[in-house]
Amino acid sequence: MRTPLDSPFSPGSDTVPQVWAGRIAQLSDWRDVVRPRRVAGIHERGRTILGEAGLGKSSLVRRIAGTAAASGDWVTPQLRIPSGADPLKRVAEALLQLADRAGLPSARERKIAEIIGRVEAVAAAGLSLSLRRQDGPEPYTALTALLIEIGRAAVARGDVVALIHIDEMQNITDDHALSQLLVALGDALTHDEAVTAPGGAEFHRALPIAVYLTGLSEFADMAGARKGATFARRFQTTTLGPIEDEDLTVALQEFVSNGWEVADRRGGVSRIVMEPAAVEAIVGLCCGEPFLFQLAGERAWYAGTGDVITAEHVFIGWEGARGEAEAHVERILSRLPTREREFVEAMAELDQEERTLTRIADAMGHRRASDAGPTSQRLDSTRGIIRRGRPYSFRHRAVEAYLTSAWPEVVQ
């Protein structure tokens, strides 16, 4: 028997869902590239994970952070930056916690005590310190210095990485605050530490520090405009797209092959099974969106109490989720600038084989196809909503379904 308390689906909660789908490349990147290179003292850029709402950016990095913490790495919590907040204060507080875990407050070196004192001042007063020269160097230098000391402590501990995750980066609208934060993180990532090897030979190594930044697509423009090539050299950006149907099907295979284990009322366990037709229905309705995948799964779970989830349960549950699914896509479209919204709407009105830049530009009222070129480039490379080609196609399948069909209405 299934109850809401047992549901393994978690739509829109920024938690790591129990039913995990896809993102294998990004998970492997941490396991096979970022962590081993940083532990070995080899320079590796920070990671910026961007994308439209509902694509699971924060959940992805939280999963990476959970994996890191389970292996003994030093991990900050998800540092969400609210609109208008001082990001330096938030990061300073988290670095002080990492420093405490690294044992730095107990160190007897006067230099470390001074660094911690400076960062404590940043945590208390934030960016305002930079406006009062008598208080010393600007805040970013204090953050960089403490990050470096944390990295040195990780080297001494051995096989440990300090992982920092900052979320909602697009909310940092203060140019000075964003610049200081990115420089502090970037300087720590590129720091060369002199190390003496057995036998007396000296060499330089990177510190075991990893940084993940997550946010909406427009942060790419913000960082590019304000930091330019420096940001690109220090951070590798990935724009997430929808998850492939095959990966979603694989994520639900446990329900089909073995059943999902839940506690029963007698102190034992039972298993919730999902019919293959129910899997197909969930995958079809969610259009590759992690948020909608979790939403469809949750509502199908709630639609009955028996041990078998059927396609009928999926459709019944989705009827109650339609409004939320529709609002989700409308929020994505409402954030688009006018020209970008006009582009996707004009593209949607054309048959698939007619979706060329020339035809789309003509439908928008442009005299030349090149007039729509920059817009198409942003929708592709920055937002990940379309894919340029011959013909153009929608990468964001929920947006396409919303603009071209009856979705999210169920049509059986």
C-alpha positions in Angstrom: 0.0 0.0 0.0 1.4 3.4 -0.9 0.8 6.6 1.0 2.0 10.2 0.4 4.6 9.7 3.2 6.3 7.0 1.1 6.5 8.9 -2.2 10.1 9.0 -3.6 9.3 11.8 -6.0 10.3 15.4 -5.0 9.1 18.1 -7.5 10.6 21.6 -7.1 12.1 21.2 -3.7 15.8 21.7 -4.5 16.4 18.4 -2.7 18.1 15.4 -4.3 15.2 13.2 -5.5 15.3 9.5 -4.7 14.3 8.7 -8.3 17.2 10.2 -10.1 17.3 10.6 -13.9 20.2 11.4 -16.2 22.9 14.0 -15.9 25.5 11.2 -16.2 28.0 13.5 -17.9 28.0 16.1 -15.1 28.2 13.5 -12.4 31.0 11.7 -14.2 32.8 15.1 -14.6 33.0 15.5 -10.9 34.0 11.9 -10.2 36.5 11.4 -13.1 37.8 14.9 -13.8 37.3 17.7 -11.2 37.9 15.8 -8.0 40.9 13.6 -9.1 42.7 16.5 -10.8 42.2 18.8 -7.8 43.4 16.1 -5.3 46.4 15.5 -7.5 47.3 19.2 -7.5 46.4 19.8 -11.2 44.6 22.9 -12.1 41.0 22.5 -13.1 38.4 25.2 -13.8 35.4 25.8 -11.6 32.0 24.7 -13.0 29.1 26.9 -13.8 25.8 25.0 -14.3 23.1 27.2 -15.9 19.7 26.6 -17.5 16.0 27.5 -17.4 14.0 26.9 -14.3 13.0 23.3 -13.6 16.0 21.6 -15.2 17.5 20.5 -11.9 20.6 22.6 -11.7 20.6 22.9 -7.9 19.6 19.3 -7.4 22.5 18.2 -9.6 25.1 20.1 -7.7 23.5 19.0 -4.4 23.9 15.4 -5.5 27.5 16.1 -6.3 28.0 17.7 -3.0 26.4 14.8 -1.2 28.7 12.4 -3.0 31.6 14.5 -2.0 30.6 14.8 1.7 30.0 11.0 1.8 33.6 10.5 0.7 34.9 12.8 3.4 35.3 16.0 1.4 34.7 19.4 3.1 31.5 20.8 1.6 29.6 24.1 2.1 25.8 24.0 2.1 23.9 25.2 -0.9 24.6 29.0 -0.7 21.5 30.5 -2.2 21.9 34.2 -2.9 18.5 36.1 -2.5 17.9 39.1 -4.7 19.5 42.2 -3.1 21.6 40.2 -0.6 25.3 40.7 -0.1 26.9 37.6 -1.5 30.3 38.2 0.1 28.7 38.0 3.6 27.0 34.7 2.7 30.2 33.2 1.3 32.3 34.5 4.2 30.0 32.8 6.7 30.3 29.5 4.8 34.1 29.7 4.5 34.4 30.3 8.3 32.5 27.0 8.8 34.9 25.2 6.4 37.8 26.8 8.2 36.4 25.4 11.5 36.2 21.9 10.0 39.7 22.2 8.7 40.9 23.1 12.2 42.2 26.5 11.3 40.7 28.4 14.3 42.9 26.3 16.6 46.1 27.0 14.6 48.6 29.1 16.5 49.9 31.0 13.5 49.3 34.7 13.8 48.7 35.0 10.1 45.8 32.6 10.1 44.2 34.3 13.1 44.4 37.6 11.3 42.9 36.1 8.1 40.0 34.6 10.1 39.5 37.9 11.8 39.3 39.7 8.5 36.8 37.2 7.1 34.7 37.5 10.3 34.5 41.2 9.7 33.3 40.5 6.1 30.7 38.2 7.4 29.5 40.9 9.7 29.7 44.0 7.4 29.9 42.5 3.9 30.8 44.7 1.0 30.6 47.9 3.0 34.1 47.2 4.2 35.4 48.0 0.7 34.1 51.6 1.1 36.2 52.2 4.3 39.8 52.0 3.4 40.9 52.2 7.0 39.4 48.8 7.6 42.1 47.2 5.3 42.1 45.5 1.9 38.9 44.9 0.0 36.8 41.9 1.1 37.7 39.7 -1.8 41.3 39.5 -0.6 40.3 38.2 2.8 38.1 35.5 1.2 40.9 34.5 -1.2 43.4 34.3 1.7 41.1 32.1 3.8 40.2 29.8 0.8 43.9 29.3 0.2 44.5 28.4 3.9 41.6 25.9 3.7 43.2 24.5 0.6 46.5 24.1 2.4 44.8 22.4 5.3 43.1 20.0 2.8 46.5 19.2 1.3 47.9 18.4 4.7 44.9 16.2 5.5 45.3 14.3 2.2 42.7 13.1 -0.3 40.2 15.9 0.7 38.6 18.5 -1.5 36.9 21.7 -0.3 33.8 22.2 -2.4 31.9 25.5 -2.6 28.4 25.7 -4.1 26.8 29.1 -4.8 23.3 29.1 -6.1 21.0 31.7 -7.7 24.0 33.6 -9.2 21.7 35.7 -11.4 20.5 37.5 -8.3 23.9 39.2 -7.8 23.1 42.4 -9.6 25.7 44.6 -7.9 28.7 44.8 -10.4 31.2 45.4 -7.6 30.0 42.5 -5.5 29.9 40.1 -8.4 33.4 41.1 -9.5 34.9 40.7 -6.0 33.2 37.3 -5.6 34.3 35.9 -8.9 37.9 37.2 -8.5 38.1 35.7 -5.0 37.0 32.3 -6.1 39.0 32.5 -9.3 42.2 33.5 -7.6 41.9 30.6 -5.2 41.3 28.2 -8.0 44.3 29.4 -9.9 46.6 29.7 -6.9 50.0 27.9 -7.3 51.3 26.5 -4.0 55.0 25.8 -3.6 55.6 22.3 -2.2 58.8 20.6 -1.3 59.0 17.0 -2.4 61.0 14.3 -0.6 64.6 14.9 -1.5 64.3 18.7 -1.4 63.0 19.4 -4.9 60.4 22.2 -5.0 57.4 22.1 -7.3 54.1 24.0 -7.6 50.6 22.5 -7.3 47.0 23.6 -7.4 45.0 23.4 -4.1 42.2 20.9 -3.7 39.4 23.5 -4.1 36.3 23.0 -6.3 33.7 25.7 -7.0 30.3 25.2 -8.5 28.1 28.1 -9.5 24.4 27.6 -10.5 21.8 29.9 -11.8 19.5 30.9 -14.6 20.8 31.3 -18.1 21.2 35.1 -18.0 24.1 34.8 -15.6 26.3 33.8 -18.6 25.7 37.3 -20.0 26.3 39.0 -16.6 29.6 37.2 -16.0 30.7 37.5 -19.6 30.0 41.3 -19.7 31.6 42.0 -16.3 34.5 39.6 -16.2 35.0 38.7 -19.9 37.8 36.3 -20.8 39.0 36.1 -17.2 35.7 34.4 -16.1 35.8 32.0 -19.1 39.4 31.0 -18.3 38.5 30.2 -14.7 35.1 28.6 -15.0 33.7 26.1 -17.5 30.0 26.7 -18.3 27.4 24.0 -19.0 23.9 24.9 -20.1 21.5 22.1 -19.1 18.8 20.9 -21.4 16.0 18.5 -21.0 16.8 14.9 -20.1 16.5 12.2 -22.8 13.5 9.9 -22.7 15.7 6.9 -22.5 17.3 8.2 -19.3 13.9 8.9 -17.7 12.8 5.4 -18.6 15.9 3.9 -17.0 15.2 5.9 -13.8 11.8 4.3 -13.5 13.0 0.8 -14.4 13.4 -0.1 -10.7 9.6 0.2 -10.3 9.0 -2.2 -13.3 11.7 -4.8 -12.6 11.8 -5.0 -8.8 9.3 -2.6 -7.4 10.0 0.4 -5.1 10.4 -0.7 -1.5 8.2 0.9 1.1 7.4 0.1 4.7 4.1 -1.6 5.4 1.9 -1.2 8.4 3.0 -4.5 9.9 6.6 -3.5 10.4 7.8 -5.2 7.2 8.2 -4.0 3.7 6.2 -4.1 0.5 7.0 -3.1 -3.1 5.2 -0.6 -5.3 5.2 -1.7 -9.0 4.7 0.5 -12.0 3.2 -0.9 -15.2 5.3 -0.2 -18.4 2.4 1.8 -19.8 2.6 4.0 -16.7 6.3 4.6 -17.3 5.6 5.5 -20.9 2.9 7.9 -19.8 5.1 9.7 -17.3 7.9 10.0 -19.8 5.6 11.3 -22.5 4.0 13.9 -20.3 7.1 15.4 -18.7 8.8 16.3 -22.0 12.3 15.7 -20.5 11.8 18.3 -17.7 13.2 17.1 -14.3 10.6 19.2 -12.4 7.7 17.8 -14.5 9.1 14.3 -14.2 9.0 14.5 -10.5 5.6 16.2 -10.6 4.1 13.5 -12.8 5.5 10.7 -10.7 4.3 12.3 -7.5 0.8 12.8 -8.7 0.6 9.2 -10.1 1.7 8.0 -6.7 -1.0 10.0 -5.0 -3.7 8.8 -7.5 -4.2 5.5 -5.7 -3.2 3.4 -2.7 -2.6 0.0 -4.2 0.7 -1.7 -4.9 0.5 -1.1 -8.7 0.8 2.3 -10.4 -1.1 2.1 -13.7 -1.3 4.5 -16.7 -4.7 5.5 -15.5 -3.2 6.6 -12.3 -0.7 8.7 -14.2 -3.4 10.4 -16.2 -5.7 11.0 -13.2 -2.8 12.5 -11.3 -1.7 14.6 -14.2 -5.2 16.2 -14.4 -4.5 17.8 -11.0 -1.0 18.8 -12.1 -1.9 20.4 -15.4 -2.2 23.9 -14.0 1.2 23.7 -12.3 2.8 22.3 -15.5 1.3 25.1 -17.6 2.4 27.8 -15.2 5.9 26.3 -15.2 6.3 26.8 -19.0 4.5 30.2 -18.9 7.1 31.4 -16.4 9.9 30.4 -18.7 8.3 32.2 -21.7 7.4 35.3 -19.6 11.1 35.8 -18.7 12.2 35.9 -22.3 12.8 39.4 -23.8 10.3 40.4 -26.4 12.4 39.4 -29.5 13.2 36.0 -28.1 9.5 35.3 -27.2 8.5 36.4 -30.7 11.2 34.1 -32.2 10.0 30.9 -30.4 6.4 31.7 -31.2 7.1 32.3 -34.9 9.2 29.1 -35.0 6.4 27.1 -33.3 3.8 28.3 -35.9 5.9 26.7 -38.7 5.9 23.1 -39.7 9.0 21.3 -38.5 10.6 21.0 -41.9 10.0 24.8 -42.6 11.8 26.0 -39.4 14.7 27.7 -41.1 16.2 31.0 -40.0 14.9 32.6 -43.2 11.3 31.5 -42.7 11.3 32.4 -39.0 12.8 35.8 -39.7 10.2 36.4 -42.3 7.4 35.4 -39.9 8.7 37.9 -37.4 8.6 40.7 -40.0 12.4 41.0 -40.6 13.6 41.9 -44.0 16.8 39.8 -43.7 17.4 36.5 -42.0 20.5 37.9 -40.4 18.3 40.3 -38.4 17.1 37.3 -36.4 20.6 35.7 -36.1 21.7 37.1 -32.7 18.3 36.2 -31.2 18.5 32.6 -32.5 22.1 32.3 -31.2 21.0 33.4 -27.7 18.1 31.0 -27.6 20.5 28.2 -28.6 23.8 28.8 -26.8 22.7 30.8 -23.8 19.2 29.6 -23.0 19.2 26.1 -24.5 15.6 26.5 -25.7 16.2 25.8 -29.4 18.8 24.1 -31.5 20.0 25.8 -34.7 20.4 23.6 -37.7 18.8 22.6 -40.9 16.0 22.9 -39.9 15.9 24.5 -36.5 14.3 22.5 -33.7 13.2 22.9 -30.1 15.6 21.6 -27.5 13.2 22.6 -24.7 10.4 20.1 -25.5 8.0 21.4 -22.9 8.1 24.8 -24.5 7.5 23.2 -27.9 4.6 21.1 -26.7 3.0 24.1 -25.0 3.2 26.3 -28.2 2.3 23.6 -30.7 -0.1 21.2 -29.1 -2.8 20.7 -26.5 -0.2 19.9 -23.9 -0.4 19.9 -20.9 -3.9 18.7 -21.5 -4.0 14.9 -21.6 -4.9 13.5 -25.1 -5.1 9.7 -25.0 
